[in-house]
C-alpha cells in the first residue's frame, strides 16, 4: 500500500550580524530616499500547504486497484493428483501480496502451447472447501477441449494463508497475481487468456474486467452483483472478530473476514464505506463498466436467488443492461427453472456455449 505523507513547506531565514567597526573611523551616514513609486514590492507570505490524506479504503476502490502492482511470480506445480489420456491435474501454489495461495491446474495431453482459462470459484464455507470445489467439473470439461485451466483457492480457502480482504479486493489481488504468474507454465500461451467465474467468482471476474489485465474474454455464471451495495444489502458487510480463536473462519459466510486486531480506524473506515452510497460507487465495478474492453457472456438460471446463498437473476439483468448501455460486447442466456448451479442438459448447454465463446475469442 502506498503511503501519502502531507507535504510541509518550511521557510528558514538567518541573519548574521556584521563585525563591529570603531565609530571614530565611520564616515557620515548617507540616507537614500526612495519615492513611493519605486518602493520594492514586498515578498508574498508563504503559507504551509498539505495534501489531503486519502480515505483509508481508497486502495480498495477501482481507482486504487488500478494504481497497485500485481507482479506475480512463479507457480509451483506440486503433486499430480489425477490423470487420464486427455489431461493431468496438479496441485499448485503461488505468492500473492506475500501470502501463499493454493489451487488446481489442469493441463491437456500434448505439447501445447494451449490457451488458458482462469477459473474463479464461488463462495464455499471454508471448513467444507477443498481445492477445485465449485470449478473443477467445468475446468475438466474445458481442458478436454484444449484449454489449460487454473483455479485459485484465494486467501483463507483451501491450504492458502490467511489474509485480510476488503470488498473482495483481497481475492481480486490473488487472481491478478495468478494472471501475472501464468508465464511460468511452459505449456501456457499467455497471449490467449480467458476467465470463467461462478457466483462470488463471477463478481471477482467483473471487478477484474474494469482493471488492466491480459484477459481477452470472460464467462460469468450466476454472478454476484457488480454493484457491491447489492451484496451488502443481502449478506452484510463481512465478519469482524477473533481470527486467532479459529471460529470466525468457520462461521463467517462472507469473503471479507476482518480480524479484530486491525486498527480501530481501519475497521471504522470499512464500515463507513459499506454504508456510504458515494463510497460504494468508487468501489463497485458496476459504475466503471466503461473500462471493460473484452467480450462478456452471462448465464443465469430463472429460479436462482431463491435461497440466501444464491444470486438473484435481477443482478445479471442489471449487469447485462449496464454493459449494453456502455456500448460493450455482451450476451446473456437465461435457463428456465435452473437454480444457482445448473443441472442436467442445461449445464452442458451452458458449457458448450462457453466453449464456443472462448474458441471464437481465444483460438
C-alpha positions as CSV (number, residue, x, y, z in Angstrom):
1,X,0.0,0.0,0.0
2,X,1.3,3.4,-0.8
3,X,1.8,6.0,1.9
4,X,0.6,9.5,1.4
5,X,2.7,12.0,3.5
6,X,1.4,15.6,3.7
7,X,4.0,18.0,2.3
8,X,5.1,20.7,4.6
9,X,6.8,23.9,3.4
10,X,9.4,25.1,5.9
11,X,10.9,28.6,5.5
12,X,14.2,29.1,7.1
13,X,15.9,32.5,7.4
14,X,19.1,33.6,9.1
15,X,20.8,36.9,9.8
16,X,24.4,37.1,10.8
17,X,25.5,40.4,12.4
18,X,28.3,42.3,10.6
19,X,31.6,42.7,12.5
20,X,31.7,45.8,14.8
21,X,33.8,48.8,13.4
22,X,35.2,51.6,15.6
23,X,32.8,54.6,15.4
24,X,35.7,57.1,15.1
25,X,36.5,55.8,11.6
26,X,33.0,55.7,10.2
27,X,32.0,58.2,7.5
28,X,28.9,60.3,7.9
29,X,25.7,58.3,7.2
30,X,24.1,58.6,3.8
31,X,20.3,58.5,3.7
32,X,18.7,57.5,0.4
33,X,15.0,58.4,0.0
34,X,13.1,56.0,-2.4
35,X,10.0,57.6,-4.0
36,X,6.7,55.7,-3.3
37,X,6.5,54.6,-6.9
38,X,9.9,52.9,-6.6
39,X,9.2,51.1,-3.3
40,X,10.1,47.4,-3.7
41,X,7.2,45.0,-3.9
42,X,7.1,43.0,-0.6
43,X,7.6,39.3,-0.9
44,X,4.4,37.2,-0.7
45,X,3.7,35.5,2.5
46,X,4.1,31.7,2.1
47,X,1.6,29.5,3.9
48,X,2.4,25.9,4.6
49,X,0.3,23.6,2.4
50,X,-0.8,20.0,2.9
51,X,-2.1,17.3,0.5
52,X,-5.3,15.8,2.0
53,X,-4.8,12.2,3.2
54,X,-6.9,9.8,1.0
55,X,-9.6,7.7,2.6
56,X,-8.3,4.6,4.3
57,X,-10.4,2.5,1.9
58,X,-9.0,4.2,-1.2
59,X,-6.6,1.4,-2.1
60,X,-9.7,-0.9,-2.4
61,X,-11.6,1.3,-4.8
62,X,-11.5,0.7,-8.5
63,X,-9.2,3.7,-8.9
64,X,-7.0,2.5,-6.1
65,X,-6.7,-1.0,-7.5
66,X,-5.6,0.4,-10.9
67,X,-2.7,2.1,-9.1
68,X,-1.5,-1.1,-7.5
69,X,1.2,-3.5,-8.8
70,X,0.4,-7.2,-9.2
71,X,3.8,-8.6,-10.0
72,X,3.0,-12.3,-9.7
73,X,5.9,-14.8,-9.6
74,X,6.5,-18.5,-10.2
75,X,3.7,-21.0,-10.0
76,X,4.9,-24.0,-8.0
77,X,3.5,-27.2,-9.6
78,X,3.1,-29.8,-6.9
79,X,1.7,-33.4,-6.9
80,X,-0.2,-34.8,-9.8
81,X,-3.5,-35.8,-8.3
82,X,-5.3,-37.2,-11.3
83,X,-4.6,-38.0,-15.0
84,X,-6.1,-39.8,-18.0
85,X,-5.3,-39.9,-21.7
86,X,-6.8,-36.3,-22.1
87,X,-5.3,-34.3,-19.3
88,X,-3.4,-34.2,-16.0
89,X,-4.4,-32.4,-12.8
90,X,-1.9,-30.9,-10.4
91,X,-2.0,-29.0,-7.1
92,X,-0.3,-25.6,-7.3
93,X,0.8,-22.7,-5.1
94,X,2.0,-19.2,-5.8
95,X,2.6,-15.9,-4.0
96,X,0.2,-13.0,-3.7
97,X,1.0,-10.0,-1.6
98,X,3.4,-12.1,0.5
99,X,0.7,-14.9,1.0
100,X,1.0,-18.4,-0.2
101,X,-2.1,-19.2,-2.3
102,X,-3.0,-22.7,-3.3
103,X,-5.1,-24.0,-6.2
104,X,-5.5,-26.6,-9.0
105,X,-4.1,-26.8,-12.5
106,X,-5.3,-28.9,-15.4
107,X,-3.1,-29.4,-18.5
108,X,-4.2,-31.1,-21.7
109,X,-2.2,-34.0,-23.1
110,X,0.3,-32.9,-25.7
111,X,3.0,-30.3,-26.1
112,X,0.9,-27.1,-26.4
113,X,1.1,-24.2,-26.2
114,X,-2.5,-24.1,-25.1
115,X,-4.8,-21.1,-24.3
116,X,-5.6,-20.6,-20.6
117,X,-8.8,-20.2,-18.7
118,X,-8.6,-18.8,-15.2
119,X,-11.4,-20.3,-13.1
120,X,-12.9,-18.3,-10.2
121,X,-15.0,-20.4,-7.8
122,X,-18.0,-19.2,-5.8
123,X,-18.4,-18.9,-2.1
124,X,-17.9,-22.1,0.0
125,X,-17.9,-22.5,3.8
126,X,-14.2,-22.5,4.4
127,X,-14.4,-25.6,6.7
128,X,-16.0,-27.6,3.8
129,X,-13.9,-26.4,1.0
130,X,-11.2,-28.4,-0.9
131,X,-9.1,-27.2,-3.8
132,X,-11.2,-27.2,-7.0
133,X,-14.6,-27.1,-5.4
134,X,-17.1,-25.2,-7.4
135,X,-14.9,-25.1,-10.6
136,X,-13.2,-28.5,-11.2
137,X,-16.1,-30.0,-13.2
138,X,-16.2,-27.1,-15.6
139,X,-12.4,-26.9,-15.7
140,X,-12.1,-30.6,-16.8
141,X,-14.7,-30.0,-19.5
142,X,-12.7,-27.0,-20.8
143,X,-9.4,-28.9,-20.6
144,X,-10.9,-31.7,-22.7
145,X,-11.5,-29.1,-25.3
146,X,-7.9,-27.9,-25.4
147,X,-7.6,-25.3,-22.6
148,X,-5.3,-25.2,-19.7
149,X,-7.4,-24.4,-16.7
150,X,-6.2,-23.0,-13.4
151,X,-8.2,-22.3,-10.3
152,X,-7.1,-20.2,-7.3
153,X,-8.4,-21.1,-3.9
154,X,-8.0,-17.5,-2.8
155,X,-6.7,-16.4,0.6
156,X,-8.3,-18.1,3.6
157,X,-9.6,-21.0,1.4
158,X,-8.0,-24.4,1.0
159,X,-4.4,-24.5,2.2
160,X,-3.9,-20.8,1.4
161,X,-2.6,-18.4,4.0
162,X,-5.0,-16.1,5.9
163,X,-5.1,-12.6,4.5
164,X,-7.4,-9.6,5.0
165,X,-9.8,-8.7,2.2
166,X,-11.9,-5.6,1.9
167,X,-14.9,-5.7,-0.6
168,X,-13.4,-8.9,-2.1
169,X,-10.3,-7.0,-3.3
170,X,-8.0,-9.4,-1.5
171,X,-9.4,-12.2,-3.7
172,X,-9.1,-9.9,-6.7
173,X,-5.4,-9.4,-5.9
174,X,-4.9,-13.1,-5.6
175,X,-6.3,-13.7,-9.1
176,X,-4.4,-10.7,-10.6
177,X,-1.2,-12.1,-9.2
178,X,-2.1,-15.5,-10.6
179,X,-2.6,-13.9,-14.1
180,X,0.8,-12.3,-13.8
181,X,2.4,-15.7,-13.0
182,X,0.9,-17.7,-15.8
183,X,4.1,-17.4,-18.0
184,X,5.8,-19.8,-15.6
185,X,3.7,-22.7,-17.0
186,X,5.7,-23.9,-20.0
187,X,2.7,-25.1,-22.0
188,X,0.7,-21.9,-21.5
189,X,0.0,-19.4,-24.3
190,X,-0.3,-16.2,-22.3
191,X,-1.4,-14.2,-25.3
192,X,-4.7,-16.2,-25.1
193,X,-6.2,-15.9,-21.7
194,X,-9.9,-16.2,-20.7
195,X,-11.7,-16.1,-17.4
196,X,-14.7,-18.1,-16.0
197,X,-16.4,-17.1,-12.8
198,X,-19.3,-18.6,-10.8
199,X,-21.3,-16.7,-8.2
200,X,-18.7,-14.9,-6.0
201,X,-16.1,-15.8,-8.6
202,X,-18.3,-14.0,-11.2
203,X,-18.2,-10.9,-9.1
204,X,-14.4,-11.1,-8.8
205,X,-14.2,-11.6,-12.6
206,X,-16.3,-8.5,-13.2
207,X,-14.1,-6.4,-10.9
208,X,-11.0,-7.6,-12.8
209,X,-12.6,-6.6,-16.1
210,X,-12.5,-3.0,-15.0
211,X,-8.7,-3.2,-14.4
212,X,-5.8,-3.7,-16.8
213,X,-5.3,-7.4,-17.3
214,X,-4.4,-9.9,-20.1
215,X,-7.9,-11.4,-20.1
216,X,-9.4,-11.4,-23.6
217,X,-12.9,-12.9,-22.9
218,X,-15.0,-13.6,-19.8
219,X,-17.8,-16.0,-18.9
220,X,-20.0,-15.1,-15.9
221,X,-22.0,-18.0,-14.4
222,X,-24.8,-16.9,-12.0
223,X,-22.5,-14.0,-11.0
224,X,-22.6,-11.8,-7.9
225,X,-23.9,-8.3,-8.4
226,X,-21.4,-5.9,-10.0
227,X,-22.8,-3.3,-7.5
228,X,-21.3,-4.1,-4.1
229,X,-24.1,-2.3,-2.4
230,X,-26.4,-5.2,-3.5
231,X,-24.1,-7.7,-1.9
232,X,-24.0,-5.8,1.4
233,X,-27.8,-5.4,1.4
234,X,-28.2,-9.2,1.0
235,X,-25.3,-10.5,3.1
236,X,-23.9,-7.7,5.2
237,X,-20.5,-6.2,5.1
238,X,-18.3,-9.0,6.3
239,X,-17.2,-10.6,9.5
240,X,-15.2,-8.9,12.2
241,X,-13.9,-10.9,15.2
242,X,-11.2,-13.0,16.7
243,X,-9.4,-14.9,14.0
244,X,-7.0,-16.5,16.4
245,X,-9.7,-18.5,18.0
246,X,-10.4,-20.1,14.6
247,X,-14.2,-20.0,15.0
248,X,-14.7,-16.9,12.8
249,X,-13.2,-18.5,9.7
250,X,-15.5,-21.5,10.1
251,X,-18.7,-19.5,10.7
252,X,-18.2,-16.4,8.5
253,X,-20.4,-16.6,5.4
254,X,-18.6,-13.8,3.7
255,X,-15.5,-13.3,1.6
256,X,-14.4,-10.5,3.8
257,X,-13.1,-11.7,7.2
258,X,-11.5,-8.9,9.3
259,X,-9.6,-9.7,12.5
260,X,-10.5,-7.5,15.4
261,X,-6.7,-6.8,15.8
262,X,-6.9,-4.4,12.9
263,X,-6.6,-0.8,13.9
264,X,-10.0,0.6,15.0
265,X,-9.8,3.4,12.5
266,X,-9.4,0.9,9.6
267,X,-12.5,-1.1,10.7
268,X,-14.4,2.1,11.1
269,X,-13.4,3.3,7.6
270,X,-14.5,-0.1,6.2
271,X,-17.9,0.0,7.9
272,X,-18.4,3.7,7.0
273,X,-17.7,2.9,3.3
274,X,-20.0,0.0,3.3
275,X,-22.8,2.3,4.5
276,X,-21.9,5.2,2.1
277,X,-23.6,5.2,-1.4
278,X,-20.9,7.6,-2.6
279,X,-18.0,5.3,-1.5
280,X,-19.8,2.3,-2.9
281,X,-19.8,4.0,-6.3
282,X,-16.0,4.2,-6.1
283,X,-15.7,0.5,-5.1
284,X,-18.3,-1.2,-7.3
285,X,-17.4,-2.2,-10.8
286,X,-20.9,-1.5,-12.0
287,X,-20.1,2.2,-12.1
288,X,-16.9,1.6,-14.1
289,X,-18.2,-0.6,-16.9
290,X,-16.9,1.9,-19.4
291,X,-13.5,0.4,-18.7
292,X,-14.4,-3.1,-19.9
293,X,-12.7,-3.9,-23.1
294,X,-13.4,-7.6,-23.7
295,X,-16.5,-9.6,-24.7
296,X,-18.6,-10.9,-21.9
297,X,-21.1,-13.8,-21.8
298,X,-23.6,-14.1,-18.9
299,X,-25.5,-17.2,-17.8
300,X,-28.3,-17.2,-15.2
301,X,-31.0,-19.5,-14.1
302,X,-34.5,-18.1,-13.9
303,X,-35.0,-19.9,-10.5
304,X,-31.8,-18.6,-9.0
305,X,-31.9,-16.4,-5.9
306,X,-34.5,-18.4,-4.1
307,X,-32.2,-19.0,-1.1
308,X,-29.8,-16.8,0.8
309,X,-26.6,-18.1,-0.7
310,X,-27.7,-17.7,-4.3
311,X,-27.7,-14.8,-6.7
312,X,-31.0,-13.1,-7.8
313,X,-31.4,-13.1,-11.6
314,X,-32.0,-9.3,-11.4
315,X,-28.3,-8.9,-10.7
316,X,-27.4,-10.4,-14.0
317,X,-30.1,-8.4,-15.8
318,X,-28.7,-5.2,-14.2
319,X,-25.1,-6.0,-15.3
320,X,-26.2,-7.0,-18.8
321,X,-28.1,-3.7,-19.3
322,X,-25.2,-1.7,-17.8
323,X,-22.8,-3.3,-20.3
324,X,-25.2,-2.6,-23.2
325,X,-25.6,1.0,-22.1
326,X,-21.8,1.3,-22.0
327,X,-21.7,0.0,-25.6
328,X,-19.9,-3.2,-24.6
329,X,-19.9,-6.6,-26.3
330,X,-22.2,-8.8,-24.1
331,X,-24.7,-11.6,-24.5
332,X,-26.9,-13.2,-21.8
333,X,-28.6,-16.5,-21.6
334,X,-31.4,-17.4,-19.2
335,X,-32.0,-21.0,-18.3
336,X,-35.6,-21.7,-17.3
337,X,-36.2,-23.4,-13.9
338,X,-32.4,-23.6,-13.3
339,X,-31.1,-22.6,-9.9
340,X,-27.7,-21.4,-8.7
341,X,-25.8,-24.4,-10.1
342,X,-27.2,-25.8,-13.3
343,X,-28.1,-29.5,-13.7
344,X,-28.9,-31.9,-16.5
345,X,-28.9,-30.8,-20.1
346,X,-28.8,-27.1,-19.1
347,X,-25.3,-27.5,-17.6
348,X,-24.0,-29.0,-20.9
349,X,-25.8,-26.3,-23.0
350,X,-24.2,-23.6,-20.8
351,X,-20.7,-25.1,-21.0
352,X,-20.9,-25.7,-24.8
353,X,-21.9,-22.1,-25.3
354,X,-19.0,-21.1,-23.1
355,X,-16.6,-23.2,-25.1
356,X,-17.9,-21.8,-28.4
357,X,-17.4,-18.3,-27.0
358,X,-13.9,-19.0,-25.8
359,X,-13.0,-20.7,-29.1
360,X,-14.2,-17.6,-31.0
361,X,-12.2,-15.2,-28.9
362,X,-9.1,-17.2,-28.0
363,X,-8.5,-19.7,-30.8
